[in-house]
Amino acid sequence: MFCYQCEQAKGGTGCTEIGVCGKDDPTAVLQDLLVWATKGVAVYAHRARQLGRRDRAIDVSVIETLFATVTNVDFDPERLECHLREAAAMRDRARSLYREACAEAGKEPEELGGPAEWVPAADRDGLLEQGRAVGIEGRQLILGADVAGLQELILYGLKGAAAYADHAQRLGHEDPAIYATFHEGLDFLSKEQPDADSLLSWALKAGELNLRVMELLDKANTGAYGDPEPTTVRITPVAGKAICVSGHDLKDLEELLKQTEGKGINIYTHGEMLPAHGYPQLKKYKHLVGNYGGAWQDQRREFDQFPGAVLMTTNCIQRPKETYQGRIFTSGLVAWPEVTHIGPDRDFTPVIEAALAAPGFEADAPEHTIMVGFGHAAVMSVADKVIDAVKQGKIRRFFLVGGCDGAKPGRNYFTEFAQQVPDDCVILTLACGKYRFNKLEFGAVDGIPRLLDVGQCNDAYSAVQIALALAGAFDCGVNDLPLSFVLSWYEQKAVAILLTLLYLGVTNIRLGPSLPAFVTPAVLDVLVDKFGIQPIGTPEADLQAILG
């Protein structure tokens, strides 16, 4: 196997035997083949779309198969094999659609090779052989590390955006133009030898796509659950039976809340589900009692100690310990071998039964709370106060400190950085990187909390809207604002957000704890030259450079 799509890539170059995430060789190879197969679907769907034909089933399939290959989503070779055979069927469907469109237009169909003509092997061994033939290392040899790395940069941006698009479509929000751009991007990546300039251009286009997808998801979430509002969240247990919900999918959480109402079971969020407490239509459920634990990488210890059932709704799963394997469940596209999966009907009966069979928390712990719910609507509702505080010199600077958390050494930087931010500065944070410091006390500036939790990783859209609104108020560009970006990254959704910021022209972003392995020195030189991207240093040196 070879994989370097996440920040934990071994040696800073790539995992070659087993991934740090727990992904083994068959899983990695089948995922590589699934990406190849998805390109085959997209090249036909792209051409059919150009002739005015589309098929929603094909659109959704492309999004789901991309999402299934994101880090810490699907570790189950059996399910991946099913995805592959479904992708082959969708490719045939897309090819027929394209040929029908050509016939209607009086046009001769193109003869397409590569992934467009892939035929799945009869058994898993054959699929593995096919997967090894289309992996990253082969393209590195043929195209060079720089071009292959830029291709992966685009692909990872598309994967991250696909995760958000999947969440949105599960809430009934879709945009045919967005699906079309996914197809166009995968068609571009199926070409044999693209040049570096067109690759960089497409990386920014992936960032633009992700901005549109995040906007769509924001509308989906707020349309279903209301605008997030500042909310106090308990972070210590209360007595009673319990279910812990992790991941990102608010629809799964909502359905579980409905099915557990009146059953004497308390629901806790975990990881990226913490922002759910800020949505009016979710926090109205009285048995949504608080948040348990921290970021995803601590789950093996935290779930082992949790006296109830656990539901993983999207990526972020780790290899379960035997002590809780019988009471952890997956839903959506996330999967682990021999872990019970909840189907698309969202019947959470097995989760509820496991929670009732477990002991639950024996007693209330001393109450401690944190604040969430500072989305763009909440912040803009007090925009005048914020702007006045800046003009009066009460707020010197804003820092966006957030992103994906992880286990690799060096992430204490973000804790120390947040602690050293001066008292006249405000910290915006989002995604699970906030767990490095969100339980610390930061106080307020002129009545404005110094730590504003904007939400999940996809709520980078909210952060962008806040920045654009401030730029409008001060009649300047985002880069002219007293605003600095200090971001942590782990997997492909963070890559998509980074590309969105670059598409918007944001410069001088600090990124850590290490730079992506797929960004070669030559590519990094381009990003530094065009956008001023730089690796994090020490908190002291970086703050001195930013504050002058």
Long-range contacts (C-beta under 8 A, 24 or more apart in sequence): 1-25, 1-28, 1-29, 1-135, 2-28, 2-135, 2-136, 2-137, 3-28, 3-136, 4-136, 4-152, 4-516, 4-517, 4-518, 5-71, 5-152, 5-156, 5-491, 5-492, 5-518, 6-71, 6-406, 6-490, 6-491, 6-492, 7-404, 7-406, 7-408, 7-489, 7-490, 7-491, 7-513, 7-514, 7-516, 8-406, 8-407, 8-408, 8-490, 9-517, 12-514, 12-517, 13-517, 14-517, 20-407, 21-71, 21-72, 21-318, 22-75, 22-318, 22-319, 23-75, 26-77, 26-124, 26-128, 27-74, 27-75, 27-76, 27-77, 27-80, 29-128, 29-131, 29-132, 29-135, 30-77, 30-80, 30-81, 30-84, 30-127, 30-128, 30-131, 31-68, 31-69, 31-74, 31-80, 31-131, 32-131, 32-132, 32-134, 32-135, 32-136, 33-84, 33-127, 33-130, 33-131, 33-134, 34-65, 34-68, 34-69, 34-80, 34-83, 34-84, 34-87, 35-65, 35-66, 35-69, 35-155, 36-115, 36-118, 36-131, 36-134, 37-65, 37-84, 37-87, 37-88, 37-91, 37-115, 37-118, 37-120, 38-62, 38-65, 38-66, 38-87, 38-115, 38-186, 39-114, 39-115, 39-186, 39-187, 39-189, 39-190, 40-87, 40-91, 40-114, 40-115, 40-116, 40-117, 40-118, 40-190, 41-65, 41-87, 41-90, 41-91, 41-94, 41-186, 42-94, 42-182, 42-183, 42-185, 42-186, 42-187, 42-190, 43-112, 43-115, 43-116, 43-183, 43-186, 43-187, 43-190, 44-91, 44-94, 44-95, 44-97, 44-98, 44-112, 44-116, 45-94, 45-97, 45-98, 45-183, 46-180, 46-183, 46-184, 46-186, 46-187, 47-98, 47-101, 47-110, 47-187, 48-94, 48-97, 48-98, 48-101, 49-180, 49-183, 51-98, 51-101, 51-102, 51-104, 51-105, 51-107, 52-101, 53-97, 53-98, 53-100, 53-101, 54-97, 54-176, 54-179, 54-180, 55-93, 55-94, 55-97, 56-174, 57-90, 57-93, 58-90, 58-93, 58-94, 58-97, 59-174, 59-176, 59-179, 59-182, 60-169, 61-86, 61-87, 61-90, 62-90, 62-162, 62-179, 62-182, 62-183, 62-186, 63-162, 63-165, 63-166, 63-169, 63-179, 63-182, 64-162, 64-166, 64-333, 66-158, 66-159, 66-162, 66-182, 67-159, 67-162, 67-163, 67-166, 67-333, 68-333, 69-159, 70-159, 70-160, 70-162, 70-163, 70-315, 70-491, 70-492, 70-493, 71-315, 71-490, 71-491, 71-492, 72-296, 72-315, 72-316, 72-317, 72-318, 72-334, 72-491, 73-314, 73-315, 73-317, 73-333, 73-334, 73-335, 74-333, 74-334, 74-335, 75-317, 75-319, 75-335, 75-336, 75-337, 76-335, 76-336, 76-337, 77-124, 77-337, 78-337, 79-335, 81-124, 81-127, 84-120, 84-127, 85-120, 88-118, 88-119, 88-120, 91-116, 91-118, 114-190, 114-192, 115-190, 116-190, 143-193, 145-520, 146-196, 146-520, 146-522, 146-523, 147-193, 147-194, 147-196, 147-199, 148-518, 149-518, 149-519, 149-520, 149-523, 150-196, 150-199, 150-200, 150-203, 150-523, 151-189, 151-194, 151-199, 152-518, 153-199, 153-203, 153-495, 153-499, 153-516, 153-518, 153-519, 153-523, 154-185, 154-188, 154-189, 154-199, 154-202, 154-203, 154-206, 155-189, 156-492, 156-495, 156-496, 156-518, 157-203, 157-206, 157-207, 157-209, 157-210, 157-492, 157-495, 157-496, 157-499, 158-182, 158-185, 158-186, 158-206, 158-209, 158-496, 159-492, 159-495, 159-496, 160-210, 160-491, 160-492, 160-493, 160-494, 160-495, 160-496, 160-497, 161-206, 161-209, 161-210, 161-213, 161-496, 163-248, 163-314, 163-315, 163-492, 163-493, 164-210, 164-213, 164-214, 164-216, 164-217, 164-458, 164-493, 164-496, 165-213, 165-216, 165-217, 166-332, 166-333, 167-217, 167-220, 167-248, 167-249, 167-250, 167-251, 167-314, 167-458, 168-213, 168-216, 168-217, 168-219, 168-220, 170-249, 170-251, 170-332, 171-220, 171-221, 171-223, 171-224, 171-250, 171-251, 172-220, 173-216, 173-217, 173-219, 173-220, 173-223, 174-216, 175-212, 175-216, 177-212, 178-209, 178-212, 178-213, 178-216, 181-205, 181-209, 181-212, 182-209, 185-209, 196-526, 200-526, 203-499, 203-502, 204-499, 204-502, 204-503, 205-503, 206-496, 206-499, 207-496, 207-498, 207-499, 207-500, 207-501, 207-502, 207-503, 207-504, 208-500, 208-503, 210-496, 210-497, 210-499, 210-500, 211-461, 211-464, 211-500, 211-503, 211-504, 214-458, 214-460, 214-461, 214-464, 214-500, 215-461, 217-458, 217-461, 218-458, 218-459, 218-461, 218-462, 221-250, 221-279, 222-279, 222-375, 222-377, 224-250, 224-251, 224-254, 224-281, 225-250, 225-254, 225-279, 225-280, 225-281, 225-282, 226-279, 226-280, 226-281, 227-280, 227-375, 227-377, 227-378, 228-275, 228-278, 228-279, 228-372, 228-373, 228-374, 228-375, 228-377, 228-378, 228-455, 229-278, 229-280, 229-373, 229-378, 230-278, 230-371, 230-372, 230-373, 230-374, 230-378, 231-277, 231-278, 231-283, 231-371, 231-372, 231-373, 232-369, 232-370, 232-371, 233-274, 233-277, 233-290, 233-291, 233-369, 233-370, 233-371, 233-372, 234-289, 234-290, 234-291, 234-367, 234-368, 234-369, 235-290, 235-291, 235-292, 235-368, 235-369, 235-370, 235-439, 236-290, 236-364, 236-365, 236-366, 236-367, 236-368, 237-268, 237-290, 237-292, 237-361, 237-364, 237-365, 238-266, 238-289, 238-290, 238-361, 238-364, 238-365, 239-360, 239-361, 239-362, 239-363, 239-364, 240-264, 240-265, 240-266, 240-360, 240-361, 241-265, 241-266, 241-308, 241-355, 241-356, 241-358, 241-360, 242-266, 242-267, 242-268, 242-292, 242-306, 242-307, 242-308, 242-309, 242-355, 242-358, 242-360, 242-361, 243-267, 243-268, 243-308, 243-309, 243-310, 243-311, 243-351, 243-352, 243-355, 244-268, 244-269, 244-270, 244-292, 244-293, 244-303, 244-306, 244-308, 244-309, 244-310, 244-311, 245-269, 245-270, 245-273, 245-310, 245-311, 245-313, 246-270, 246-271, 246-272, 246-273, 246-296, 246-299, 246-310, 246-311, 246-312, 246-313, 246-316, 247-271, 247-272, 247-273, 247-311, 247-312, 247-313, 247-314, 247-315, 247-316, 247-332, 247-334, 248-272, 248-273, 248-313, 248-314, 248-315, 248-316, 248-456, 248-457, 248-458, 249-313, 249-314, 249-331, 249-332, 250-276, 250-279, 250-282, 251-346, 252-311, 252-313, 252-331, 252-332, 252-346, 253-282, 253-313, 254-281, 254-282, 255-346, 255-348, 256-311, 256-346, 256-348, 256-351, 257-282, 257-285, 257-287, 257-288, 259-347, 259-348, 259-349, 259-352, 260-287, 260-348, 260-352, 260-355, 261-285, 261-287, 263-352, 263-356, 265-308, 265-352, 265-355, 265-356, 266-360, 266-361, 268-292, 270-299, 270-302, 270-310, 271-295, 271-296, 271-299, 271-316, 271-432, 272-296, 272-314, 272-316, 272-431, 272-432, 272-456, 272-457, 273-313, 274-372, 274-453, 275-372, 275-373, 275-453, 275-455, 275-456, 275-459, 277-372, 277-373, 278-372, 278-373, 278-374, 278-375, 278-455, 291-370, 294-405, 294-432, 294-435, 295-405, 295-432, 295-433, 295-435, 295-436, 296-405, 296-432, 297-405, 297-406, 297-407, 303-328, 307-358, 307-359, 307-360, 307-361, 308-354, 308-355, 308-358, 308-360, 308-361, 309-351, 309-352, 309-354, 309-355, 309-358, 311-342, 311-348, 311-351, 315-491, 316-432, 326-354, 327-354, 327-355, 327-358, 329-354, 368-439, 370-438, 370-439, 370-453, 371-449, 371-451, 371-453, 372-453, 372-455, 373-453, 373-455, 374-428, 374-449, 374-452, 374-453, 374-454, 374-455, 375-454, 375-455, 375-459, 375-462, 376-454, 376-461, 376-462, 376-463, 376-465, 376-466, 376-469, 379-452, 379-454, 379-462, 379-466, 380-465, 380-466, 380-469, 382-448, 383-469, 383-470, 383-473, 385-446, 385-447, 385-448, 386-448, 386-470, 387-470, 387-473, 387-474, 389-445, 389-446, 389-448, 390-474, 390-482, 393-424, 394-424, 394-445, 394-446, 395-424, 395-425, 395-426, 395-445, 395-446, 395-448, 395-482, 396-422, 396-424, 396-425, 396-482, 396-547, 397-422, 397-424, 397-425, 397-426, 397-482, 397-483, 397-484, 397-546, 397-547, 398-425, 398-426, 398-427, 398-428, 398-470, 398-481, 398-482, 398-483, 398-484, 399-425, 399-426, 399-427, 399-428, 399-483, 399-484, 399-486, 399-546, 400-427, 400-428, 400-429, 400-430, 400-463, 400-483, 400-484, 400-485, 400-486, 400-487, 401-427, 401-428, 401-429, 401-433, 401-437, 401-486, 401-487, 402-428, 402-429, 402-430, 402-431, 402-433, 402-434, 402-454, 402-487, 402-488, 403-430, 403-431, 403-433, 403-457, 403-487, 403-488, 403-489, 403-490, 403-494, 403-497, 404-431, 404-432, 404-433, 404-457, 404-488, 404-489, 404-490, 404-491, 404-493, 404-494, 405-431, 405-432, 405-433, 405-435, 405-436, 405-488, 405-490, 406-488, 406-490, 406-513, 408-513, 408-514, 409-513, 410-512, 410-513, 410-514, 411-436, 411-488, 411-512, 411-513, 412-436, 413-512, 413-513, 413-536, 413-538, 413-539, 414-486, 414-488, 414-512, 415-440, 416-539, 417-486, 417-536, 417-539, 417-542, 417-543, 418-442, 418-451, 419-539, 420-539, 420-540, 420-543, 421-450, 421-543, 422-547, 423-450, 425-450, 426-450, 426-451, 426-452, 427-451, 427-452, 428-452, 428-454, 428-463, 428-466, 429-453, 429-454, 430-454, 430-455, 430-456, 430-457, 430-459, 430-460, 430-462, 430-463, 431-456, 431-457, 431-459, 431-460, 431-494, 432-457, 433-487, 433-488, 436-488, 457-493, 457-494, 457-497, 458-493, 460-497, 460-500, 460-501, 464-500, 464-501, 464-504, 477-505, 478-504, 478-505, 478-506, 479-505, 479-506, 479-507, 479-508, 484-508, 484-510, 484-546, 485-509, 485-510, 486-510, 486-512, 486-536, 486-542, 487-511, 487-512, 488-512, 488-513, 489-516, 502-527, 502-531, 502-533, 506-531, 507-531, 507-532, 508-532, 508-533, 508-534, 509-533, 509-534, 510-534, 510-535, 510-536, 510-542, 511-535, 511-536, 512-536
